[in-house]
Amino acid sequence: MEIRGSESDITVWNPKPFPIGNTFWLPNKNNKKTTINYEKKISVKVPLRLSPIMLDLTRFVPTGINVREYGAGEVSIAVNSYLSVILSLNKNNDSKINGTDKESVVRHAIELYKKAIGEDFGVDIKVEVDNNLSHVGLGTTPAHISAIILGINSLCDNYFDNRELSRLITLNYGEEFSGDKNMLVPGISTGGAFWSCIFGGINVTSGDFSNVFSSKLNTDLDLIVSIPITKEKQWAEKGFEIPIMDLVRKYDRFDAGKICHWVLMRLMPAILDNDVKKIGEVFWDVTLNTSKAIPPIIKHGVFSTFDLLAELYVNNVEGAFLSSAGPLIGCFSMENGKTKLIESLFDKYSIPYKIMKIDNKGIEINKISD
């Protein structure tokens, strides 16, 4: 399979599709007693996330690769766009899934948890997402898996802790595959979306999928987020194009050292000080002074990413970034006048956009009374 970052970057990974429920890693059970609640029905609501910073793109590889090579780490920001599920468990091992076109991903999440805990049961699930976007940088797919596994874990008396669940999800991550609804293609995940679901706010995820930093962010911050036009809903049999990612491997190892230094020595202190200007400076440095600077030079679709970023920069917009592998562009402002300016620049390039806010709550699990 070809993973195409641009016309000048075609990386052949040849990730082999795997059956739903296939596992590359499972947590230890430690002989704990299993308690399953078949009577309770719950709702689970999780925020989606933006991913402005990848810590090490040399480890941004598909599931199934040697575990020591997998796990890029990331900085993620939870936003006020949500995925909700209503679920309950049954004893007849029959699962019913409604409300989503990611049925194969949902089935995979169910089977992962059942294999991990060593029990058979069915799950009745209804999914609601407040947008119809997919594969654009908001983390909708990992939010599906995270919400479902966290919900099932809640009904199993929180058998696994969050770090175990993060590894279970990330090391067995897969995306929809158009060739066969019973198969998934190895995906690329860092665990950042999971921790955004848990804590909200801004999170730093390490290379072993652990949360190493979490903090709330100023809720007055306006996040102006482009809404990319993409036709991709699934990974096709012939390959998949990632429009704004260029894996410039010879630079990525050097960039990883810079980025990790910037995150530890500049970004995290700036977050604790609630210094939006300094937070933005780090985002700009990662966007323009690492290998992420290469993709914006390539023109995609109806607008030039580089031209837009250049105008945002010269107009002193506090911060801007590409989310995950793109193609979503995000930027932020604390001033109403600056937000209006950003909107006018998005309009100038005919880019659909949405103004979002920070979600500092994270996951909400509530009991539903029949």
VOBA-1610 file (N, C-alpha, C; in pm, whole numbers, padded with zeros to 5 digits, always signed):
BEGIN
Met+00084-00119+00000Met+00000+00000+00000Met+00087+00124+00000Glu+00054+00219-00085Glu+00127+00344-00089Glu+00060+00446+00004Ile+00140+00510+00086Ile+00092+00622+00166Ile+00151+00747+00103Arg+00067+00826+00041Arg+00114+00939-00038Arg+00100+01068+00042Gly+00215+01128+00074Gly+00212+01255+00146Gly+00205+01371+00050Ser+00272+01360-00063Ser+00267+01461-00168Ser+00325+01397-00292Glu+00330+01472-00401Glu+00386+01416-00523Glu+00533+01382-00506Ser+00599+01446-00411Ser+00742+01420-00389Ser+00767+01323-00275Asp+00663+01271-00216Asp+00680+01182-00102Asp+00580+01068-00111Ile+00625+00953-00151Ile+00543+00833-00153Ile+00614+00728-00068Thr+00556+00696+00044Thr+00617+00600+00136Thr+00543+00468+00126Val+00614+00359+00099Val+00553+00228+00088Val+00569+00156+00222Trp+00460+00144+00296Trp+00462+00072+00422Trp+00407-00069+00408Asn+00314-00086+00312Asn+00247-00213+00291Asn+00188-00272+00420Pro+00111-00193+00494Pro+00044-00249+00611Pro-00062-00349+00568Lys-00060-00466+00627Lys-00151-00574+00587Lys-00282-00562+00664Pro-00397-00557+00595Pro-00525-00554+00666Pro-00539-00673+00761Phe-00609-00650+00874Phe-00626-00757+00972Phe-00773-00769+01011Pro-00815-00886+01059Pro-00956-00908+01093Pro-00998-00823+01213Ile-01123-00785+01216Ile-01178-00717+01333Ile-01156-00803+01457Gly-01108-00743+01562Gly-01080-00814+01686Gly-00940-00869+01697Asn-00860-00855+01590Asn-00721-00901+01595Asn-00645-00816+01697Thr-00557-00880+01775Thr-00481-00807+01876Thr-00332-00824+01853Phe-00259-00713+01871Phe-00113-00715+01872Phe-00059-00708+02015Trp-00145-00669+02108Trp-00106-00655+02249Trp-00229-00664+02336Leu-00218-00730+02452Leu-00325-00736+02550Leu-00269-00710+02689Pro-00344-00645+02776Pro-00297-00621+02914Pro-00303-00749+02996Asn-00226-00753+03105Asn-00233-00864+03199Asn-00359-00855+03283Lys-00423-00971+03306Lys-00547-00970+03384Lys-00521-00967+03535Asn-00407-01020+03578Asn-00369-01017+03720Asn-00470-01084+03812Asn-00547-01179+03757Asn-00640-01261+03837Asn-00742-01179+03917Lys-00775-01061+03866Lys-00877-00981+03932Lys-01016-01041+03908Lys-01104-01021+04003Lys-01241-01070+03988Lys-01315-00984+03885Thr-01388-01053+03797Thr-01463-00982+03693Thr-01606-00958+03740Thr-01649-00832+03736Thr-01786-00796+03769Thr-01847-00723+03650Ile-01954-00782+03595Ile-02017-00725+03476Ile-02160-00685+03510Asn-02196-00561+03481Asn-02329-00509+03510Asn-02415-00517+03384Tyr-02511-00611+03384Tyr-02598-00628+03268Tyr-02728-00548+03281Glu-02748-00486+03396Glu-02874-00416+03422Glu-02865-00268+03387Lys-02747-00213+03388Lys-02729-00069+03378Lys-02714-00024+03233Lys-02773+00089+03200Lys-02753+00155+03070Lys-02689+00291+03097Ile-02585+00325+03019Ile-02513+00449+03044Ile-02496+00530+02915Ser-02472+00659+02934Ser-02431+00746+02824Ser-02286+00787+02849Val-02210+00792+02741Val-02069+00833+02747Val-02049+00944+02645Lys-02000+01058+02692Lys-01976+01173+02605Lys-01828+01211+02614Val-01761+01218+02497Val-01619+01253+02495Val-01595+01365+02394Pro-01498+01453+02422Pro-01464+01558+02326Pro-01374+01504+02215Leu-01385+01563+02098Leu-01288+01538+01993Leu-01163+01621+02022Arg-01058+01603+01942Arg-00934+01671+01973Arg-00865+01725+01848Leu-00786+01828+01870Leu-00692+01876+01770Leu-00553+01827+01811Ser-00467+01806+01713Ser-00333+01752+01741Ser-00229+01842+01677Pro-00194+01952+01743Pro-00103+02049+01681Pro+00043+02005+01673Ile+00084+01911+01759Ile+00226+01874+01763Ile+00242+01723+01773Met+00318+01666+01679Met+00367+01529+01691Met+00510+01536+01744Leu+00543+01455+01844Leu+00673+01465+01907Leu+00784+01401+01823Asp+00755+01289+01758Asp+00859+01216+01684Asp+00797+01147+01563Leu+00807+01211+01447Leu+00745+01156+01327Leu+00815+01031+01275Thr+00935+01001+01322Thr+00998+00876+01279Thr+00926+00755+01337Arg+00846+00777+01442Arg+00768+00669+01503Arg+00620+00680+01467Phe+00588+00762+01369Phe+00450+00779+01323Phe+00424+00673+01216Val+00408+00549+01261Val+00398+00434+01170Val+00273+00352+01204Pro+00230+00263+01114Pro+00106+00189+01137Pro+00116+00084+01248Thr-00001+00048+01301Thr-00013-00059+01398Thr+00052-00187+01346Gly+00113-00263+01437Gly+00171-00390+01398Gly+00320-00384+01376Ile+00373-00261+01355Ile+00517-00244+01349Ile+00575-00274+01488Asn+00700-00317+01493Asn+00767-00343+01620Asn+00731-00234+01721Val+00686-00276+01839Val+00633-00181+01937Val+00736-00073+01973Arg+00864-00103+01963Arg+00965-00003+01996Arg+00975+00105+01890Glu+00917+00079+01772Glu+00918+00178+01665Glu+00785+00252+01656Tyr+00689+00215+01739Tyr+00553+00267+01728Tyr+00524+00357+01847Gly+00461+00470+01823Gly+00427+00561+01931Gly+00498+00694+01916Ala+00438+00784+01838Ala+00504+00910+01805Ala+00494+01013+01916Gly+00400+00996+02008Gly+00376+01099+02108Gly+00313+01222+02045Glu+00237+01297+02122Glu+00175+01416+02066Glu+00130+01512+02174Val+00104+01634+02131Val+00033+01733+02211Val-00107+01744+02152Ser-00209+01731+02235Ser-00347+01733+02185Ser-00431+01831+02266Ile-00531+01887+02200Ile-00620+01985+02262Ile-00764+01938+02244Ala-00837+01922+02354Ala-00978+01882+02348Ala-01065+02002+02312Val-01162+01982+02223Val-01247+02091+02176Val-01394+02057+02200Asn-01478+02161+02185Asn-01620+02144+02214Asn-01697+02089+02094Ser-01643+01983+02037Ser-01714+01901+01939Ser-01712+01761+01995Tyr-01828+01693+01997Tyr-01840+01576+02082Tyr-01891+01451+02009Leu-01852+01338+02066Leu-01909+01209+02028Leu-01974+01150+02152Ser-02094+01102+02135Ser-02167+01042+02247Ser-02213+00902+02211Val-02211+00812+02308Val-02265+00678+02287Val-02358+00645+02404Ile-02462+00572+02373Ile-02549+00512+02474Ile-02527+00363+02463Leu-02494+00298+02574Leu-02465+00154+02563Leu-02508+00078+02686Ser-02532-00050+02662Ser-02561-00146+02769Ser-02509-00282+02724Leu-02490-00371+02821Leu-02438-00504+02792Leu-02550-00607+02803Asn-02539-00716+02726Asn-02634-00826+02735Asn-02561-00959+02739Lys-02630-01062+02786Lys-02567-01193+02806Lys-02572-01282+02682Asn-02639-01239+02576Asn-02658-01328+02461Asn-02550-01314+02354Asn-02446-01236+02383Asn-02331-01222+02293Asn-02372-01166+02156Asp-02479-01087+02155Asp-02528-01028+02030Asp-02518-00876+02041Ser-02437-00815+01954Ser-02418-00670+01959Ser-02499-00601+01851Lys-02561-00489+01888Lys-02639-00408+01795Lys-02580-00267+01793Ile-02549-00219+01672Ile-02479-00092+01657Ile-02563+00000+01569Asn-02590+00121+01617Asn-02670+00218+01542Asn-02604+00356+01546Gly-02630+00436+01443Gly-02593+00577+01445Gly-02456+00611+01393Thr-02384+00517+01332Thr-02249+00547+01285Thr-02218+00470+01157Asp-02136+00531+01071Asp-02088+00461+00953Asp-01954+00392+00980Lys-01911+00393+01106Lys-01786+00327+01145Lys-01815+00197+01220Glu-01908+00118+01166Glu-01949-00004+01236Glu-01832-00100+01256Ser-01744-00111+01158Ser-01632-00204+01171Ser-01539-00161+01285Val-01519-00030+01300Val-01436+00021+01409Val-01502-00006+01544Val-01635+00013+01551Val-01708-00012+01675Val-01701-00161+01712Arg-01721-00247+01614Arg-01712-00391+01640Arg-01572-00428+01689His-01471-00365+01631His-01334-00391+01674His-01315-00352+01821Ala-01367-00236+01860Ala-01356-00192+01999Ala-01420-00292+02094Ile-01537-00341+02058Ile-01607-00439+02143Ile-01523-00566+02157Glu-01474-00618+02044Glu-01398-00742+02047Glu-01266-00726+02123Leu-01203-00608+02110Leu-01079-00584+02185Leu-01102-00598+02335Tyr-01207-00534+02383Tyr-01231-00537+02527Tyr-01267-00678+02573Lys-01349-00748+02496Lys-01387-00884+02534Lys-01265-00976+02540Lys-01174-00962+02445Lys-01052-01044+02449Lys-00965-01006+02569Ala-00958-00877+02599Ala-00874-00833+02709Ala-00925-00886+02843Ile-01056-00883+02862Ile-01111-00924+02992Ile-01142-01074+02996Gly-01147-01138+02879Gly-01170-01282+02873Gly-01313-01323+02899Glu-01409-01240+02860Glu-01552-01268+02879Glu-01628-01247+02749Asp-01741-01318+02736Asp-01830-01299+02621Asp-01956-01227+02664Phe-01994-01125+02589Phe-02120-01054+02612Phe-02151-00975+02486Gly-02273-00930+02475Gly-02313-00844+02365Gly-02322-00700+02413Val-02316-00607+02319Val-02323-00464+02352Val-02426-00398+02260Asp-02520-00329+02320Asp-02616-00248+02243Asp-02567-00104+02245Ile-02542-00049+02126Ile-02477+00082+02116Ile-02551+00172+02018Lys-02568+00297+02059Lys-02613+00403+01970Lys-02511+00515+01976Val-02460+00557+01859Val-02356+00658+01852Val-02413+00787+01796Glu-02372+00900+01853Glu-02408+01031+01801Glu-02282+01117+01793Val-02258+01178+01676Val-02146+01270+01658Val-02203+01402+01609Asp-02153+01514+01664Asp-02212+01642+01626Asp-02150+01702+01500Asn-02078+01619+01423Asn-02035+01658+01289Asn-02022+01532+01206Asn-02017+01546+01075Asn-02005+01429+00987Asn-01867+01421+00923Leu-01766+01476+00991Leu-01631+01478+00937Leu-01557+01350+00974Ser-01468+01306+00885Ser-01391+01186+00909Ser-01257+01198+00840His-01151+01156+00906His-01016+01158+00851His-00971+01299+00813Val-00997+01396+00901Val-00955+01533+00873Val-00867+01592+00984Gly-00847+01520+01094Gly-00760+01571+01200Gly-00829+01601+01331Leu-00957+01559+01346Leu-01029+01582+01471Leu-01030+01458+01562Gly-00979+01347+01515Gly-00972+01227+01598Gly-01104+01158+01619Thr-01191+01158+01516Thr-01323+01097+01531Thr-01314+00946+01549Thr-01225+00881+01474Thr-01213+00735+01485Thr-01164+00691+01623Pro-01053+00746+01675Pro-01013+00705+01810Pro-01114+00747+01916Ala-01192+00852+01892Ala-01296+00890+01988Ala-01405+00782+01993His-01441+00725+01876His-01535+00612+01874His-01484+00500+01964Ile-01360+00457+01938Ile-01305+00342+02010Ile-01291+00374+02159Ser-01243+00493+02190Ser-01221+00531+02330Ser-01352+00535+02407Ala-01453+00600+02351Ala-01581+00613+02422Ala-01643+00477+02449Ile-01636+00389+02351Ile-01698+00257+02366Ile-01622+00173+02469Ile-01490+00169+02458Ile-01412+00087+02552Ile-01420+00144+02694Leu-01419+00276+02708Leu-01434+00336+02841Leu-01572+00307+02898Gly-01674+00309+02812Gly-01809+00278+02858Gly-01822+00133+02904Ile-01770+00041+02823Ile-01775-00101+02861Ile-01696-00124+02990Asn-01579-00059+02999Asn-01498-00075+03120Asn-01572-00026+03244Ser-01649+00081+03230Ser-01730+00131+03341Ser-01833+00028+03385Leu-01893-00043+03288Leu-01992-00145+03320Leu-01927-00274+03369Cys-01796-00283+03359Cys-01721-00397+03413Cys-01642-00355+03537Asp-01697-00259+03611Asp-01640-00214+03738Asp-01497-00161+03722Asn-01473-00094+03607Asn-01341-00034+03578Asn-01228-00135+03600Tyr-01243-00248+03534Tyr-01148-00359+03549Tyr-01006-00315+03513Phe-00991-00238+03405Phe-00859-00192+03362Phe-00843-00044+03395Asp-00719-00003+03427Asp-00696+00139+03450Asp-00675+00211+03315Asn-00671+00343+03320Asn-00668+00420+03196Asn-00541+00396+03114Arg-00429+00376+03180Arg-00306+00351+03105Arg-00314+00219+03029Glu-00371+00118+03092Glu-00391-00010+03022Glu-00485+00006+02904Leu-00591+00083+02922Leu-00687+00105+02813Leu-00624+00184+02699Ser-00541+00283+02734Ser-00473+00359+02630Ser-00387+00269+02543Arg-00314+00177+02605Arg-00229+00085+02530Arg-00313-00016+02451Leu-00420-00063+02511Leu-00508-00158+02442Leu-00563-00097+02313Ile-00607+00029+02321Ile-00664+00097+02204Ile-00556+00127+02101Thr-00445+00184+02146Thr-00346+00237+02053Thr-00265+00126+01985Leu-00226+00024+02060Leu-00145-00082+02002Leu-00225-00176+01912Asn-00359-00167+01919Asn-00446-00249+01834Asn-00533-00164+01741Tyr-00487-00042+01715Tyr-00568+00056+01642Tyr-00583+00020+01494Gly-00701+00040+01441Gly-00726+00017+01300Gly-00829+00112+01244Glu-00827+00131+01112Glu-00922+00217+01042Glu-01010+00133+00950Glu-01123+00191+00909Glu-01213+00122+00818Glu-01141+00087+00688Phe-01181-00026+00629Phe-01118-00075+00506Phe-01226-00100+00403Ser-01217-00032+00288Ser-01323-00042+00188Ser-01327-00178+00121Gly-01217-00255+00130Gly-01213-00384+00062Gly-01296-00491+00128Asp-01319-00479+00262Asp-01388-00586+00335Asp-01437-00530+00467Lys-01567-00536+00492Lys-01622-00477+00614Lys-01582-00555+00740Asn-01526-00675+00722Asn-01481-00754+00836Asn-01331-00737+00863Met-01269-00646+00789Met-01126-00621+00804Met-01101-00474+00837Leu-00990-00449+00901Leu-00943-00313+00924Leu-00803-00301+00864Val-00763-00178+00834Val-00626-00155+00791Val-00549-00099+00911Pro-00423-00139+00930Pro-00346-00083+01041Pro-00346+00069+01037Gly-00379+00129+01149Gly-00385+00275+01155Gly-00264+00332+01227Ile-00264+00464+01239Ile-00155+00534+01306Ile-00215+00612+01422Ser-00174+00578+01543Ser-00232+00641+01660Ser-00123+00666+01764Thr-00144+00766+01847Thr-00046+00800+01950Thr-00101+00782+02092Gly-00232+00771+02105Gly-00295+00771+02237Gly-00340+00908+02282Gly-00304+01012+02206Gly-00341+01148+02246Gly-00489+01172+02247Ala-00562+01114+02151Ala-00707+01131+02147Ala-00772+01069+02270Phe-00719+00954+02314Phe-00773+00889+02434Phe-00760+00980+02556Trp-00641+01039+02575Trp-00622+01123+02694Trp-00700+01253+02684Ser-00723+01302+02562Ser-00812+01418+02546Ser-00953+01382+02588Cys-00996+01259+02555Cys-01128+01213+02600Cys-01135+01209+02752Ile-01029+01164+02816Ile-01030+01147+02962Ile-01030+01280+03034Phe-00936+01367+03001Phe-00911+01487+03081Phe-00964+01616+03019Gly-00985+01621+02887Gly-01011+01749+02824Gly-00886+01836+02830Gly-00898+01965+02801Gly-00785+02057+02810Gly-00676+02024+02711Ile-00551+02043+02752Ile-00435+02014+02667Ile-00352+01904+02734Asn-00307+01808+02654Asn-00238+01691+02707Asn-00112+01662+02626Val-00012+01609+02694Val+00108+01559+02628Val+00114+01408+02649Thr+00123+01334+02540Thr+00128+01188+02544Thr+00267+01142+02504Ser+00323+01050+02581Ser+00459+01002+02556Ser+00461+00889+02454Gly+00582+00841+02423Gly+00597+00736+02324Gly+00544+00602+02367Asp+00512+00584+02496Asp+00451+00458+02542Asp+00302+00478+02570Phe+00246+00583+02512Phe+00100+00610+02515Phe+00051+00653+02653Ser+00143+00698+02739Ser+00106+00746+02871Ser+00082+00896+02869Asn-00004+00943+02958Asn-00025+01086+02975Asn+00081+01139+03071Val+00166+01228+03023Val+00274+01281+03107Val+00250+01426+03148Phe+00147+01489+03092Phe+00114+01626+03129Phe-00030+01654+03088Ser-00104+01716+03177Ser-00243+01752+03147Ser-00276+01882+03219Ser-00343+01972+03149Ser-00378+02099+03209Ser-00502+02157+03142Lys-00573+02239+03214Lys-00682+02313+03154Lys-00625+02428+03072Leu-00703+02476+02974Leu-00666+02592+02894Leu-00772+02699+02909Asn-00735+02821+02878Asn-00827+02934+02889Asn-00948+02913+02798Thr-01067+02909+02856Thr-01188+02884+02778Thr-01230+03006+02695Asp-01165+03122+02718Asp-01193+03239+02635Asp-01122+03232+02499Leu-01033+03136+02485Leu-00956+03122+02362Leu-01048+03080+02247Asp-01041+03154+02136Asp-01112+03114+02014Asp-01022+03025+01930Leu-01071+02907+01894Leu-00999+02818+01804Leu-01071+02824+01669Ile-01005+02880+01570Ile-01064+02888+01436Ile-01008+02772+01356Val-01095+02682+01316Val-01054+02553+01260Val-01110+02538+01120Ser-01023+02509+01023Ser-01071+02486+00888Ser-01147+02354+00883Ile-01246+02349+00797Ile-01324+02226+00777Ile-01288+02174+00639Pro-01191+02084+00629Pro-01144+02038+00498Pro-01252+01964+00421Ile-01246+01977+00291Ile-01334+01902+00203Ile-01261+01775+00163Thr-01304+01662+00213Thr-01238+01536+00183Thr-01340+01431+00144Lys-01306+01352+00045Lys-01393+01244+00000Lys-01360+01113+00070Glu-01252+01111+00147Glu-01207+00985+00206Glu-01290+00951+00329Lys-01355+00837+00325Lys-01426+00784+00442Lys-01360+00657+00492Gln-01290+00587+00403Gln-01225+00463+00440Gln-01092+00455+00370Trp-01007+00366+00419Trp-00883+00336+00349Trp-00917+00250+00229Ala-00880+00293+00110Ala-00911+00218-00010Ala-00815+00102-00028Glu-00854+00007-00113Glu-00769-00110-00137Glu-00637-00070-00203Lys-00639+00032-00287Lys-00520+00069-00362Lys-00426+00160-00283Gly-00473+00212-00170Gly-00389+00302-00092Gly-00471+00418-00038Phe-00404+00514+00021Phe-00474+00625+00083Phe-00387+00748+00076Glu-00446+00860+00041Glu-00369+00983+00030Glu-00390+01069+00153Ile-00280+01109+00215Ile-00285+01202+00327Ile-00241+01336+00273Pro-00334+01430+00249Pro-00301+01547+00168Pro-00196+01641+00226Ile-00183+01650+00358Ile-00089+01749+00412Ile+00008+01681+00508Met+00069+01571+00464Met+00174+01512+00546Met+00288+01469+00455Asp+00406+01515+00484Asp+00522+01479+00404Asp+00628+01425+00501Leu+00656+01297+00490Leu+00747+01234+00585Leu+00891+01254+00540Val+00949+01362+00580Val+01087+01393+00542Val+01176+01329+00648Arg+01203+01199+00630Arg+01263+01120+00736Arg+01400+01171+00778Lys+01478+01221+00686Lys+01614+01261+00724Lys+01614+01381+00819Tyr+01504+01459+00822Tyr+01494+01571+00914Tyr+01420+01533+01043Asp+01334+01432+01035Asp+01244+01404+01147Asp+01316+01368+01276Arg+01427+01293+01266Arg+01498+01256+01387Arg+01556+01379+01457Phe+01611+01473+01380Phe+01662+01597+01440Phe+01547+01680+01497Asp+01438+01685+01422Asp+01323+01763+01467Asp+01265+01708+01596Ala+01268+01575+01614Ala+01212+01514+01735Ala+01282+01569+01860Gly+01414+01583+01853Gly+01488+01638+01966Gly+01448+01781+01995Lys+01438+01862+01888Lys+01397+02002+01906Lys+01256+02011+01965Ile+01165+01934+01906Ile+01024+01945+01947Ile+01008+01903+02093Cys+01068+01790+02132Cys+01056+01745+02271Cys+01116+01849+02367His+01225+01912+02328His+01285+02018+02410His+01190+02136+02422Trp+01133+02177+02310Trp+01041+02291+02312Trp+00919+02262+02399Val+00865+02140+02388Val+00746+02104+02466Val+00777+02106+02615Leu+00889+02046+02654Leu+00923+02038+02796Leu+00967+02172+02853Met+01051+02245+02780Met+01114+02364+02834Met+01038+02493+02807Arg+00950+02492+02707Arg+00879+02615+02672Arg+00727+02601+02679Leu+00674+02496+02615Leu+00528+02486+02605Leu+00464+02457+02740Met+00512+02356+02810Met+00449+02320+02937Met+00454+02434+03040Pro+00567+02504+03056Pro+00566+02620+03146Pro+00469+02730+03100Ala+00461+02752+02968Ala+00371+02855+02917Ala+00225+02820+02946Ile+00192+02692+02936Ile+00056+02647+02967Ile+00026+02671+03115Leu+00120+02636+03201Leu+00099+02655+03346Leu+00086+02803+03381Asp+00154+02889+03305Asp+00145+03034+03326Asp+00027+03096+03252Asn-00048+03015+03176Asn-00159+03065+03094Asn-00112+03177+03002Asp+00006+03158+02944Asp+00065+03258+02856Asp+00037+03220+02711Val-00072+03273+02656Val-00116+03235+02522Val-00012+03272+02416Lys+00055+03386+02435Lys+00154+03430+02338Lys+00269+03328+02328Lys+00318+03281+02441Lys+00430+03186+02439Lys+00385+03048+02389Ile+00262+03010+02423Ile+00208+02885+02369Ile+00206+02892+02217Gly+00157+03005+02164Gly+00151+03023+02021Gly+00288+03023+01954Glu+00387+03077+02021Glu+00522+03079+01964Glu+00574+02937+01941Val+00544+02847+02034Val+00588+02708+02016Val+00513+02645+01899Phe+00383+02668+01891Phe+00306+02612+01780Phe+00359+02662+01645Trp+00390+02792+01638Trp+00445+02848+01515Trp+00580+02783+01482Asp+00664+02766+01583Asp+00796+02707+01558Asp+00784+02566+01503Val+00693+02486+01560Val+00675+02349+01511Val+00618+02350+01369Thr+00526+02440+01343Thr+00462+02445+01211Thr+00557+02491+01102Leu+00641+02589+01132Leu+00723+02651+01027Leu+00871+02614+01033Asn+00919+02562+01146Asn+01062+02537+01161Asn+01098+02391+01182Thr+01008+02300+01144Thr+01037+02157+01146Thr+00991+02100+01012Ser+00993+01968+01001Ser+00953+01907+00873Ser+00807+01931+00841Lys+00729+01980+00935Lys+00592+02020+00903Lys+00589+02143+00812Ala+00704+02209+00796Ala+00710+02325+00707Ala+00707+02284+00560Ile+00737+02157+00530Ile+00742+02114+00391Ile+00604+02105+00326Pro+00504+02037+00388Pro+00376+02021+00322Pro+00306+02149+00281Pro+00312+02259+00361Pro+00242+02379+00318Pro+00293+02439+00188Ile+00414+02403+00148Ile+00465+02456+00022Ile+00388+02397-00096Ile+00337+02274-00078Ile+00263+02208-00185Ile+00120+02262-00185Lys+00068+02300-00299Lys-00068+02352-00307Lys-00167+02236-00315His-00269+02242-00233His-00369+02135-00227His-00507+02195-00253Gly-00582+02131-00342Gly-00721+02169-00363Gly-00735+02312-00413Val-00826+02386-00350Val-00861+02519-00399Val-00784+02630-00329Phe-00694+02596-00237Phe-00623+02703-00167Phe-00480+02661-00141Ser-00396+02757-00111Ser-00257+02730-00076Ser-00241+02739+00075Thr-00206+02629+00137Thr-00185+02629+00281Thr-00073+02724+00319Phe+00033+02725+00240Phe+00147+02811+00271Phe+00107+02958+00269Asp+00032+02999+00166Asp-00010+03139+00157Asp-00094+03179+00277Leu-00185+03092+00317Leu-00270+03123+00432Leu-00187+03135+00559Leu-00099+03035+00584Leu-00016+03040+00704Leu+00072+03165+00705Ala+00123+03202+00587Ala+00207+03322+00579Ala+00128+03446+00619Glu+00005+03457+00572Glu-00077+03575+00606Glu-00113+03574+00755Leu-00142+03456+00810Leu-00171+03448+00953Leu-00049+03493+01034Tyr+00069+03452+00989Tyr+00192+03483+01061Tyr+00223+03632+01058Val+00218+03692+00940Val+00253+03835+00929Val+00149+03924+00996Asn+00029+03871+01018Asn-00075+03946+01088Asn-00075+03917+01238Asn+00034+03854+01285Asn+00056+03833+01430Asn-00054+03753+01497Val-00108+03654+01425Val-00202+03561+01488Val-00125+03482+01593Glu-00184+03467+01711Glu-00111+03412+01825Glu-00048+03276+01797Gly-00121+03187+01730Gly-00067+03055+01701Gly-00143+02989+01589Ala-00074+02901+01513Ala-00138+02826+01407Ala-00069+02691+01394Phe-00141+02594+01340Phe-00086+02458+01333Phe-00166+02375+01232Leu-00106+02264+01192Leu-00176+02160+01117Leu-00212+02051+01217Ser-00335+02005+01217Ser-00376+01903+01314Ser-00340+01765+01264Ser-00262+01692+01346Ser-00222+01556+01312Ser-00155+01555+01177Ala-00201+01469+01086Ala-00146+01463+00950Ala-00220+01556+00856Gly-00304+01642+00909Gly-00384+01731+00826Gly-00503+01655+00771Pro-00581+01725+00686Pro-00555+01857+00628Pro-00613+01974+00708Leu-00653+01951+00832Leu-00715+02056+00912Leu-00610+02158+00955Ile-00641+02288+00935Ile-00558+02397+00984Ile-00630+02460+01103Gly-00556+02481+01210Gly-00613+02546+01327Gly-00532+02667+01366Cys-00597+02767+01421Cys-00526+02882+01477Cys-00610+02936+01593Phe-00550+03020+01675Phe-00625+03066+01791Phe-00598+03212+01822Ser-00695+03270+01893Ser-00688+03412+01925Ser-00761+03438+02055Met-00713+03539+02129Met-00780+03582+02251Met-00857+03712+02229Glu-00845+03771+02111Glu-00906+03902+02086Glu-01014+03889+01979Asn-01128+03952+02004Asn-01238+03945+01910Asn-01198+04003+01774Gly-01123+04115+01775Gly-01080+04175+01650Gly-00989+04083+01572Lys-00900+04013+01642Lys-00809+03920+01574Lys-00887+03800+01519Thr-00987+03755+01592Thr-01070+03645+01542Thr-01139+03685+01412Lys-01189+03809+01407Lys-01254+03858+01285Lys-01155+03863+01169Leu-01032+03904+01197Leu-00928+03906+01095Leu-00902+03765+01040Ile-00890+03668+01131Ile-00866+03530+01090Ile-00980+03480+01003Glu-01103+03510+01043Glu-01219+03469+00964Glu-01211+03528+00823Ser-01170+03653+00813Ser-01161+03716+00681Ser-01056+03650+00593Leu-00946+03602+00656Leu-00842+03533+00579Leu-00890+03396+00531Phe-00962+03325+00614Phe-01020+03198+00571Phe-01118+03222+00457Asp-01199+03327+00469Asp-01293+03361+00362Asp-01220+03397+00233Lys-01108+03467+00246Lys-01030+03508+00129Lys-00988+03387+00046Tyr-00952+03278+00114Tyr-00907+03157+00044Tyr-01019+03055+00025Ser-01144+03099+00053Ser-01262+03014+00035Ser-01252+02884+00113Ile-01203+02894+00235Ile-01187+02777+00320Ile-01300+02775+00423Pro-01383+02672+00422Pro-01485+02661+00528Pro-01418+02651+00664Tyr-01479+02708+00767Tyr-01417+02705+00899Tyr-01525+02702+01006Lys-01481+02672+01126Lys-01571+02670+01241Lys-01495+02726+01361Ile-01562+02806+01441Ile-01500+02857+01564Ile-01533+02761+01678Met-01429+02708+01740Met-01446+02614+01850Met-01392+02674+01979Lys-01424+02609+02088Lys-01373+02646+02219Lys-01304+02525+02282Ile-01229+02552+02387Ile-01162+02445+02461Ile-01264+02368+02544Asp-01251+02236+02547Asp-01326+02155+02642Asp-01232+02116+02756Asn-01263+02160+02876Asn-01179+02129+02992Asn-01239+02019+03081Lys-01352+01963+03040Lys-01419+01864+03125Lys-01373+01722+03096Gly-01354+01688+02970Gly-01324+01551+02936Gly-01447+01463+02943Ile-01426+01336+02970Ile-01534+01236+02961Ile-01644+01260+03063Glu-01767+01235+03019Glu-01883+01237+03109Glu-01956+01103+03093Ile-01972+01030+03202Ile-02044+00903+03202Ile-02163+00917+03297Asn-02282+00892+03245Asn-02403+00905+03327Asn-02492+00783+03311Lys-02558+00748+03419Lys-02655+00639+03416Lys-02784+00686+03352Ile-02843+00602+03269Ile-02970+00634+03204Ile-03078+00549+03268Ser-03184+00614+03315Ser-03296+00543+03376Ser-03396+00505+03267Asp-03439+00382+03266Asp-03539+00336+03168Asp-03676+00394+03200
//
